[in-house]
Amino acid sequence: MYPLLILLTLASWLIQWRLRSKFKQYSQVGLSSGLSGAEIAAKMLADHGIYDVRIISTEGQLTDHYNPTDKTVNLSEGVYAERSAAAAAIAAHECGHAVQHSTSYAMLQFRSALVPTLSAVSKWVPLLILAGFFLINRTPVPLLLGIGLFGLSTLFSFITLPVEFDASRRALAWMDQRGVVTPQEHSMAKDALWWAAMTYVVAALASLASLLYYVSIFMRRR
């Protein structure tokens, strides 16, 4: 199990590096439509009849996200004002989440429903698992609780996958339909979003591998 965890950690690092490299590369390609990330976001939201979502600029790089709680599309500084293929891809992707929210996309609702519970228990998971390792010969309860709660976070990781892939699908389809990207820019946007999605895939696999590792320890020591 250790080699698998190391391999997944290495894969995660490589994919993160590749994503940043692709973002930098495609950020240097000017968008033929001349639209900024913020303008693309506003246009996509309007085309889907969404007028109660704010588009705001946030600090950092690749910190873009949609917040369903306050209905905001948060675009990093390199996306909000940029007029590039990379900015177009990310802005449209985050608006894809807003569209999911407005249409009550089931997987997004399921993921959102798990957030309060995960936020409340996440800090206790490492402590429970650590205590479980020391107390396994006396009582299995702490480790079982830790495994159960960690399993919930693993479930969250896998639920995230269809949410992210669907948001990218919506983004690419809309950009094609509205003609805001050329075929070449579409290929760049699709490539950038694919690498972004791979970060979630590796994270989910790493979470699953860790869960199986904890389960195997429990089974061996029992």
C-alpha atoms as an extended CHARMM CRD file, in Angstrom:
* protein
*
       222  EXT
         1         1  MET       CA              0.0000000000        0.0000000000        0.0000000000  PROA      1               0.0000000000
         2         2  TYR       CA              2.8840000000        2.3620000000        0.7490000000  PROA      2               0.0000000000
         3         3  PRO       CA              4.2150000000        2.2600000000       -2.8530000000  PROA      3               0.0000000000
         4         4  LEU       CA              0.7460000000        3.1150000000       -4.1540000000  PROA      4               0.0000000000
         5         5  LEU       CA              0.4080000000        6.0820000000       -1.8030000000  PROA      5               0.0000000000
         6         6  ILE       CA              3.8540000000        7.3400000000       -2.8000000000  PROA      6               0.0000000000
         7         7  LEU       CA              2.9920000000        6.9080000000       -6.4770000000  PROA      7               0.0000000000
         8         8  LEU       CA             -0.2510000000        8.8360000000       -6.0780000000  PROA      8               0.0000000000
         9         9  THR       CA              1.5220000000       11.6100000000       -4.1870000000  PROA      9               0.0000000000
        10        10  LEU       CA              4.0580000000       11.8850000000       -6.9890000000  PROA      10              0.0000000000
        11        11  ALA       CA              1.2860000000       11.8260000000       -9.6010000000  PROA      11              0.0000000000
        12        12  SER       CA             -0.5430000000       14.6020000000       -7.7630000000  PROA      12              0.0000000000
        13        13  TRP       CA              2.5800000000       16.7660000000       -7.7310000000  PROA      13              0.0000000000
        14        14  LEU       CA              3.2300000000       16.1420000000      -11.4380000000  PROA      14              0.0000000000
        15        15  ILE       CA             -0.3530000000       16.9390000000      -12.4190000000  PROA      15              0.0000000000
        16        16  GLN       CA             -0.3480000000       20.1320000000      -10.3560000000  PROA      16              0.0000000000
        17        17  TRP       CA              2.8950000000       21.1420000000      -12.0750000000  PROA      17              0.0000000000
        18        18  ARG       CA              1.4530000000       20.2820000000      -15.4910000000  PROA      18              0.0000000000
        19        19  LEU       CA             -1.7300000000       22.2370000000      -14.7820000000  PROA      19              0.0000000000
        20        20  ARG       CA              0.2130000000       25.3490000000      -13.8160000000  PROA      20              0.0000000000
        21        21  SER       CA              2.3940000000       24.9250000000      -16.8870000000  PROA      21              0.0000000000
        22        22  LYS       CA             -0.6400000000       24.6450000000      -19.1650000000  PROA      22              0.0000000000
        23        23  PHE       CA             -2.3280000000       27.6110000000      -17.5240000000  PROA      23              0.0000000000
        24        24  LYS       CA              0.7980000000       29.7140000000      -18.0280000000  PROA      24              0.0000000000
        25        25  GLN       CA              1.0780000000       28.5880000000      -21.6550000000  PROA      25              0.0000000000
        26        26  TYR       CA             -2.5550000000       29.2430000000      -22.5560000000  PROA      26              0.0000000000
        27        27  SER       CA             -2.6040000000       32.5080000000      -20.5980000000  PROA      27              0.0000000000
        28        28  GLN       CA             -0.2040000000       33.8490000000      -23.2140000000  PROA      28              0.0000000000
        29        29  VAL       CA             -2.6400000000       33.1050000000      -26.0410000000  PROA      29              0.0000000000
        30        30  GLY       CA             -4.8660000000       36.1200000000      -26.6080000000  PROA      30              0.0000000000
        31        31  LEU       CA             -8.5560000000       35.3400000000      -27.0370000000  PROA      31              0.0000000000
        32        32  SER       CA             -9.7940000000       36.2570000000      -30.5060000000  PROA      32              0.0000000000
        33        33  SER       CA            -13.1150000000       37.4910000000      -29.1150000000  PROA      33              0.0000000000
        34        34  GLY       CA            -11.2540000000       39.9200000000      -26.8530000000  PROA      34              0.0000000000
        35        35  LEU       CA            -13.4040000000       39.0170000000      -23.8410000000  PROA      35              0.0000000000
        36        36  SER       CA            -11.9830000000       38.9260000000      -20.3410000000  PROA      36              0.0000000000
        37        37  GLY       CA            -12.6860000000       36.1230000000      -17.9040000000  PROA      37              0.0000000000
        38        38  ALA       CA            -15.1460000000       38.3410000000      -16.0260000000  PROA      38              0.0000000000
        39        39  GLU       CA            -16.9470000000       39.2820000000      -19.2440000000  PROA      39              0.0000000000
        40        40  ILE       CA            -17.2050000000       35.6580000000      -20.3120000000  PROA      40              0.0000000000
        41        41  ALA       CA            -18.6020000000       34.7360000000      -16.8980000000  PROA      41              0.0000000000
        42        42  ALA       CA            -21.2020000000       37.5180000000      -17.0830000000  PROA      42              0.0000000000
        43        43  LYS       CA            -22.2250000000       36.4750000000      -20.5820000000  PROA      43              0.0000000000
        44        44  MET       CA            -22.5610000000       32.7900000000      -19.6890000000  PROA      44              0.0000000000
        45        45  LEU       CA            -24.6280000000       33.5440000000      -16.5960000000  PROA      45              0.0000000000
        46        46  ALA       CA            -26.9140000000       35.8700000000      -18.5590000000  PROA      46              0.0000000000
        47        47  ASP       CA            -27.3710000000       33.3160000000      -21.3310000000  PROA      47              0.0000000000
        48        48  HSD       CA            -28.6140000000       30.8570000000      -18.7130000000  PROA      48              0.0000000000
        49        49  GLY       CA            -30.9500000000       33.3980000000      -17.1200000000  PROA      49              0.0000000000
        50        50  ILE       CA            -28.8750000000       33.6820000000      -13.9600000000  PROA      50              0.0000000000
        51        51  TYR       CA            -28.8660000000       37.2310000000      -12.5780000000  PROA      51              0.0000000000
        52        52  ASP       CA            -28.4570000000       36.6740000000       -8.8290000000  PROA      52              0.0000000000
        53        53  VAL       CA            -24.8390000000       35.4850000000       -8.9510000000  PROA      53              0.0000000000
        54        54  ARG       CA            -22.0260000000       37.9950000000       -8.4040000000  PROA      54              0.0000000000
        55        55  ILE       CA            -18.6690000000       37.7600000000      -10.1660000000  PROA      55              0.0000000000
        56        56  ILE       CA            -15.7930000000       38.8540000000       -7.9550000000  PROA      56              0.0000000000
        57        57  SER       CA            -11.9910000000       38.9110000000       -8.1770000000  PROA      57              0.0000000000
        58        58  THR       CA             -9.9590000000       36.9890000000       -5.6030000000  PROA      58              0.0000000000
        59        59  GLU       CA             -6.2670000000       36.9460000000       -4.7930000000  PROA      59              0.0000000000
        60        60  GLY       CA             -3.9450000000       34.1220000000       -5.7650000000  PROA      60              0.0000000000
        61        61  GLN       CA             -3.4500000000       31.8330000000       -8.7330000000  PROA      61              0.0000000000
        62        62  LEU       CA             -5.8580000000       29.0310000000       -9.5980000000  PROA      62              0.0000000000
        63        63  THR       CA             -8.0000000000       29.9500000000       -6.6020000000  PROA      63              0.0000000000
        64        64  ASP       CA            -11.1180000000       30.1180000000       -8.7830000000  PROA      64              0.0000000000
        65        65  HSD       CA            -14.2920000000       28.6100000000       -7.3700000000  PROA      65              0.0000000000
        66        66  TYR       CA            -18.0580000000       28.9270000000       -7.2050000000  PROA      66              0.0000000000
        67        67  ASN       CA            -19.5920000000       29.4660000000       -3.7700000000  PROA      67              0.0000000000
        68        68  PRO       CA            -23.2010000000       28.2300000000       -3.6790000000  PROA      68              0.0000000000
        69        69  THR       CA            -23.7330000000       29.6790000000       -0.2050000000  PROA      69              0.0000000000
        70        70  ASP       CA            -23.4320000000       33.3260000000       -1.2100000000  PROA      70              0.0000000000
        71        71  LYS       CA            -23.8540000000       32.7300000000       -4.9520000000  PROA      71              0.0000000000
        72        72  THR       CA            -20.5410000000       34.1370000000       -6.1120000000  PROA      72              0.0000000000
        73        73  VAL       CA            -18.2570000000       33.1640000000       -8.9610000000  PROA      73              0.0000000000
        74        74  ASN       CA            -14.7980000000       33.8560000000       -7.5690000000  PROA      74              0.0000000000
        75        75  LEU       CA            -12.1740000000       34.3820000000      -10.2640000000  PROA      75              0.0000000000
        76        76  SER       CA             -8.4730000000       34.6960000000       -9.5020000000  PROA      76              0.0000000000
        77        77  GLU       CA             -6.6880000000       37.8390000000      -10.6100000000  PROA      77              0.0000000000
        78        78  GLY       CA             -5.1360000000       35.9930000000      -13.5410000000  PROA      78              0.0000000000
        79        79  VAL       CA             -8.5650000000       34.9750000000      -14.7950000000  PROA      79              0.0000000000
        80        80  TYR       CA            -10.8190000000       37.8950000000      -13.9290000000  PROA      80              0.0000000000
        81        81  ALA       CA             -9.1000000000       40.4740000000      -16.1430000000  PROA      81              0.0000000000
        82        82  GLU       CA             -7.1780000000       38.2290000000      -18.5630000000  PROA      82              0.0000000000
        83        83  ARG       CA             -8.3050000000       37.8370000000      -22.1690000000  PROA      83              0.0000000000
        84        84  SER       CA             -6.8600000000       34.4320000000      -22.9050000000  PROA      84              0.0000000000
        85        85  ALA       CA             -7.8720000000       30.8660000000      -23.6930000000  PROA      85              0.0000000000
        86        86  ALA       CA             -6.9820000000       29.8010000000      -20.1440000000  PROA      86              0.0000000000
        87        87  ALA       CA             -9.0680000000       32.5650000000      -18.5650000000  PROA      87              0.0000000000
        88        88  ALA       CA            -12.0100000000       31.7170000000      -20.8020000000  PROA      88              0.0000000000
        89        89  ALA       CA            -11.8720000000       28.0430000000      -19.8420000000  PROA      89              0.0000000000
        90        90  ILE       CA            -11.7190000000       28.6130000000      -16.0970000000  PROA      90              0.0000000000
        91        91  ALA       CA            -14.3090000000       31.4120000000      -16.0130000000  PROA      91              0.0000000000
        92        92  ALA       CA            -16.7860000000       29.3310000000      -18.0220000000  PROA      92              0.0000000000
        93        93  HSD       CA            -16.0820000000       26.2630000000      -15.8770000000  PROA      93              0.0000000000
        94        94  GLU       CA            -16.8830000000       28.0950000000      -12.6410000000  PROA      94              0.0000000000
        95        95  CYS       CA            -20.0670000000       29.4320000000      -14.2300000000  PROA      95              0.0000000000
        96        96  GLY       CA            -20.8450000000       25.8330000000      -15.1060000000  PROA      96              0.0000000000
        97        97  HSD       CA            -21.1570000000       25.2290000000      -11.3690000000  PROA      97              0.0000000000
        98        98  ALA       CA            -23.5140000000       28.1950000000      -11.0900000000  PROA      98              0.0000000000
        99        99  VAL       CA            -25.6400000000       26.6690000000      -13.8400000000  PROA      99              0.0000000000
       100       100  GLN       CA            -25.6270000000       23.3490000000      -11.9730000000  PROA      100             0.0000000000
       101       101  HSD       CA            -26.8350000000       25.1710000000       -8.8770000000  PROA      101             0.0000000000
       102       102  SER       CA            -29.6070000000       26.9870000000      -10.7010000000  PROA      102             0.0000000000
       103       103  THR       CA            -30.8330000000       23.7640000000      -12.3290000000  PROA      103             0.0000000000
       104       104  SER       CA            -30.6070000000       21.7430000000       -9.0810000000  PROA      104             0.0000000000
       105       105  TYR       CA            -28.0180000000       19.3520000000      -10.4900000000  PROA      105             0.0000000000
       106       106  ALA       CA            -28.3460000000       16.2920000000       -8.2510000000  PROA      106             0.0000000000
       107       107  MET       CA            -24.6590000000       15.5480000000       -7.7140000000  PROA      107             0.0000000000
       108       108  LEU       CA            -23.9150000000       19.1500000000       -6.7460000000  PROA      108             0.0000000000
       109       109  GLN       CA            -26.7890000000       19.0870000000       -4.2720000000  PROA      109             0.0000000000
       110       110  PHE       CA            -25.5120000000       15.8180000000       -2.8220000000  PROA      110             0.0000000000
       111       111  ARG       CA            -21.9980000000       17.2300000000       -2.4560000000  PROA      111             0.0000000000
       112       112  SER       CA            -23.2550000000       20.4540000000       -0.9020000000  PROA      112             0.0000000000
       113       113  ALA       CA            -25.3170000000       18.4630000000        1.6030000000  PROA      113             0.0000000000
       114       114  LEU       CA            -22.1450000000       16.7220000000        2.8300000000  PROA      114             0.0000000000
       115       115  VAL       CA            -20.1740000000       19.9320000000        3.3750000000  PROA      115             0.0000000000
       116       116  PRO       CA            -21.5770000000       20.8940000000        6.8280000000  PROA      116             0.0000000000
       117       117  THR       CA            -20.9290000000       17.4250000000        8.2250000000  PROA      117             0.0000000000
       118       118  LEU       CA            -17.4170000000       17.2200000000        6.7900000000  PROA      118             0.0000000000
       119       119  SER       CA            -16.5770000000       20.6770000000        8.0780000000  PROA      119             0.0000000000
       120       120  ALA       CA            -17.6950000000       19.6910000000       11.5550000000  PROA      120             0.0000000000
       121       121  VAL       CA            -15.8560000000       16.3680000000       11.7940000000  PROA      121             0.0000000000
       122       122  SER       CA            -12.7840000000       16.7430000000        9.5620000000  PROA      122             0.0000000000
       123       123  LYS       CA            -10.5350000000       17.9820000000       12.3840000000  PROA      123             0.0000000000
       124       124  TRP       CA            -11.3420000000       14.9070000000       14.4640000000  PROA      124             0.0000000000
       125       125  VAL       CA            -10.5020000000       12.2990000000       11.8300000000  PROA      125             0.0000000000
       126       126  PRO       CA             -6.6800000000       12.3060000000       12.2680000000  PROA      126             0.0000000000
       127       127  LEU       CA             -7.0420000000       12.2310000000       16.0620000000  PROA      127             0.0000000000
       128       128  LEU       CA             -9.4720000000        9.3090000000       15.9600000000  PROA      128             0.0000000000
       129       129  ILE       CA             -7.2980000000        7.3170000000       13.5870000000  PROA      129             0.0000000000
       130       130  LEU       CA             -4.1610000000        7.9960000000       15.6250000000  PROA      130             0.0000000000
       131       131  ALA       CA             -5.9360000000        7.0450000000       18.8470000000  PROA      131             0.0000000000
       132       132  GLY       CA             -7.3080000000        3.9800000000       17.0880000000  PROA      132             0.0000000000
       133       133  PHE       CA             -3.7910000000        2.7890000000       16.2270000000  PROA      133             0.0000000000
       134       134  PHE       CA             -2.7550000000        2.9420000000       19.8870000000  PROA      134             0.0000000000
       135       135  LEU       CA             -5.9690000000        1.4950000000       21.3060000000  PROA      135             0.0000000000
       136       136  ILE       CA             -6.7500000000       -1.1500000000       18.6830000000  PROA      136             0.0000000000
       137       137  ASN       CA             -5.8140000000       -4.0120000000       21.0320000000  PROA      137             0.0000000000
       138       138  ARG       CA             -8.1360000000       -2.6320000000       23.7170000000  PROA      138             0.0000000000
       139       139  THR       CA            -11.0750000000       -1.2980000000       21.7160000000  PROA      139             0.0000000000
       140       140  PRO       CA            -11.7950000000       -0.9220000000       17.9980000000  PROA      140             0.0000000000
       141       141  VAL       CA            -14.1890000000        1.9950000000       18.4770000000  PROA      141             0.0000000000
       142       142  PRO       CA            -11.8550000000        4.9840000000       17.8450000000  PROA      142             0.0000000000
       143       143  LEU       CA            -10.3540000000        3.4730000000       14.6960000000  PROA      143             0.0000000000
       144       144  LEU       CA            -13.7440000000        2.4260000000       13.3840000000  PROA      144             0.0000000000
       145       145  LEU       CA            -15.0800000000        5.9340000000       13.9350000000  PROA      145             0.0000000000
       146       146  GLY       CA            -12.0240000000        7.4160000000       12.2250000000  PROA      146             0.0000000000
       147       147  ILE       CA            -12.3720000000        5.0550000000        9.2740000000  PROA      147             0.0000000000
       148       148  GLY       CA            -16.0690000000        5.8280000000        8.9820000000  PROA      148             0.0000000000
       149       149  LEU       CA            -15.5260000000        9.5850000000        8.9520000000  PROA      149             0.0000000000
       150       150  PHE       CA            -12.5770000000        9.2980000000        6.5860000000  PROA      150             0.0000000000
       151       151  GLY       CA            -14.7930000000        7.1870000000        4.3320000000  PROA      151             0.0000000000
       152       152  LEU       CA            -17.2270000000       10.0940000000        4.2290000000  PROA      152             0.0000000000
       153       153  SER       CA            -14.4850000000       12.3950000000        2.9520000000  PROA      153             0.0000000000
       154       154  THR       CA            -13.5210000000        9.7570000000        0.3740000000  PROA      154             0.0000000000
       155       155  LEU       CA            -17.1370000000        9.6260000000       -0.7690000000  PROA      155             0.0000000000
       156       156  PHE       CA            -17.0670000000       13.4190000000       -1.0720000000  PROA      156             0.0000000000
       157       157  SER       CA            -13.9590000000       13.1950000000       -3.2680000000  PROA      157             0.0000000000
       158       158  PHE       CA            -15.6460000000       10.8030000000       -5.6680000000  PROA      158             0.0000000000
       159       159  ILE       CA            -18.9000000000       12.7730000000       -5.7600000000  PROA      159             0.0000000000
       160       160  THR       CA            -16.8060000000       15.7790000000       -6.7600000000  PROA      160             0.0000000000
       161       161  LEU       CA            -15.6520000000       14.0510000000       -9.9640000000  PROA      161             0.0000000000
       162       162  PRO       CA            -18.9570000000       14.0940000000      -11.9100000000  PROA      162             0.0000000000
       163       163  VAL       CA            -19.6080000000       17.6290000000      -10.6300000000  PROA      163             0.0000000000
       164       164  GLU       CA            -16.3050000000       18.8700000000      -12.0590000000  PROA      164             0.0000000000
       165       165  PHE       CA            -16.5550000000       16.9720000000      -15.3410000000  PROA      165             0.0000000000
       166       166  ASP       CA            -20.1150000000       18.1510000000      -15.8770000000  PROA      166             0.0000000000
       167       167  ALA       CA            -19.1530000000       21.7970000000      -15.2250000000  PROA      167             0.0000000000
       168       168  SER       CA            -16.3960000000       21.5150000000      -17.8390000000  PROA      168             0.0000000000
       169       169  ARG       CA            -18.7850000000       19.9130000000      -20.3080000000  PROA      169             0.0000000000
       170       170  ARG       CA            -21.2630000000       22.7480000000      -19.8570000000  PROA      170             0.0000000000
       171       171  ALA       CA            -18.5010000000       25.3340000000      -20.2110000000  PROA      171             0.0000000000
       172       172  LEU       CA            -17.0940000000       23.9110000000      -23.4340000000  PROA      172             0.0000000000
       173       173  ALA       CA            -20.5390000000       23.4230000000      -24.9790000000  PROA      173             0.0000000000
       174       174  TRP       CA            -21.5550000000       26.9970000000      -24.1880000000  PROA      174             0.0000000000
       175       175  MET       CA            -18.3220000000       28.4820000000      -25.5340000000  PROA      175             0.0000000000
       176       176  ASP       CA            -18.7870000000       26.6100000000      -28.8010000000  PROA      176             0.0000000000
       177       177  GLN       CA            -22.4460000000       27.5660000000      -29.0750000000  PROA      177             0.0000000000
       178       178  ARG       CA            -21.7850000000       31.2560000000      -28.4570000000  PROA      178             0.0000000000
       179       179  GLY       CA            -18.6570000000       31.3590000000      -30.5980000000  PROA      179             0.0000000000
       180       180  VAL       CA            -16.5100000000       32.9910000000      -27.9270000000  PROA      180             0.0000000000
       181       181  VAL       CA            -13.5850000000       30.7240000000      -28.8390000000  PROA      181             0.0000000000
       182       182  THR       CA            -12.1020000000       29.5510000000      -32.1160000000  PROA      182             0.0000000000
       183       183  PRO       CA            -11.5460000000       25.8090000000      -32.7380000000  PROA      183             0.0000000000
       184       184  GLN       CA             -7.9090000000       26.2070000000      -31.7110000000  PROA      184             0.0000000000
       185       185  GLU       CA             -8.8560000000       28.0900000000      -28.5440000000  PROA      185             0.0000000000
       186       186  HSD       CA            -11.4540000000       25.4350000000      -27.8020000000  PROA      186             0.0000000000
       187       187  SER       CA             -8.7480000000       22.7610000000      -27.9090000000  PROA      187             0.0000000000
       188       188  MET       CA             -6.6280000000       24.7860000000      -25.4900000000  PROA      188             0.0000000000
       189       189  ALA       CA             -9.5680000000       25.3390000000      -23.1400000000  PROA      189             0.0000000000
       190       190  LYS       CA            -10.4500000000       21.6360000000      -23.2300000000  PROA      190             0.0000000000
       191       191  ASP       CA             -6.8530000000       20.6570000000      -22.5010000000  PROA      191             0.0000000000
       192       192  ALA       CA             -6.5910000000       23.0630000000      -19.5650000000  PROA      192             0.0000000000
       193       193  LEU       CA             -9.8470000000       21.8100000000      -18.0580000000  PROA      193             0.0000000000
       194       194  TRP       CA             -8.7760000000       18.1880000000      -18.5150000000  PROA      194             0.0000000000
       195       195  TRP       CA             -5.6220000000       18.7340000000      -16.4720000000  PROA      195             0.0000000000
       196       196  ALA       CA             -7.6490000000       20.5610000000      -13.8360000000  PROA      196             0.0000000000
       197       197  ALA       CA            -10.0140000000       17.5930000000      -13.6460000000  PROA      197             0.0000000000
       198       198  MET       CA             -7.0890000000       15.1840000000      -13.2490000000  PROA      198             0.0000000000
       199       199  THR       CA             -6.1530000000       16.8730000000       -9.9590000000  PROA      199             0.0000000000
       200       200  TYR       CA             -9.5350000000       15.8020000000       -8.5850000000  PROA      200             0.0000000000
       201       201  VAL       CA             -9.1670000000       12.2760000000       -9.9720000000  PROA      201             0.0000000000
       202       202  VAL       CA             -5.8060000000       11.7460000000       -8.3030000000  PROA      202             0.0000000000
       203       203  ALA       CA             -7.0610000000       13.2680000000       -5.0480000000  PROA      203             0.0000000000
       204       204  ALA       CA            -10.0100000000       10.8510000000       -5.0210000000  PROA      204             0.0000000000
       205       205  LEU       CA             -7.7700000000        7.8460000000       -5.7260000000  PROA      205             0.0000000000
       206       206  ALA       CA             -5.3330000000        8.9210000000       -3.0170000000  PROA      206             0.0000000000
       207       207  SER       CA             -8.1970000000        9.2420000000       -0.5360000000  PROA      207             0.0000000000
       208       208  LEU       CA             -9.4460000000        5.7730000000       -1.4700000000  PROA      208             0.0000000000
       209       209  ALA       CA             -5.9620000000        4.2830000000       -1.1230000000  PROA      209             0.0000000000
       210       210  SER       CA             -5.5930000000        5.8410000000        2.3320000000  PROA      210             0.0000000000
       211       211  LEU       CA             -8.9990000000        4.5080000000        3.3610000000  PROA      211             0.0000000000
       212       212  LEU       CA             -8.0890000000        0.9930000000        2.2470000000  PROA      212             0.0000000000
       213       213  TYR       CA             -4.8120000000        1.2770000000        4.1260000000  PROA      213             0.0000000000
       214       214  TYR       CA             -6.6110000000        2.1650000000        7.3690000000  PROA      214             0.0000000000
       215       215  VAL       CA             -9.0720000000       -0.6800000000        6.8290000000  PROA      215             0.0000000000
       216       216  SER       CA             -6.2240000000       -3.1410000000        6.2310000000  PROA      216             0.0000000000
       217       217  ILE       CA             -4.5600000000       -2.0760000000        9.5020000000  PROA      217             0.0000000000
       218       218  PHE       CA             -7.8330000000       -2.6090000000       11.3470000000  PROA      218             0.0000000000
       219       219  MET       CA             -8.3150000000       -6.0590000000        9.7920000000  PROA      219             0.0000000000
       220       220  ARG       CA             -4.7440000000       -7.1730000000       10.5620000000  PROA      220             0.0000000000
       221       221  ARG       CA             -4.7540000000       -5.9980000000       14.1710000000  PROA      221             0.0000000000
       222       222  ARG       CA             -8.1570000000       -7.5140000000       14.8860000000  PROA      222             0.0000000000
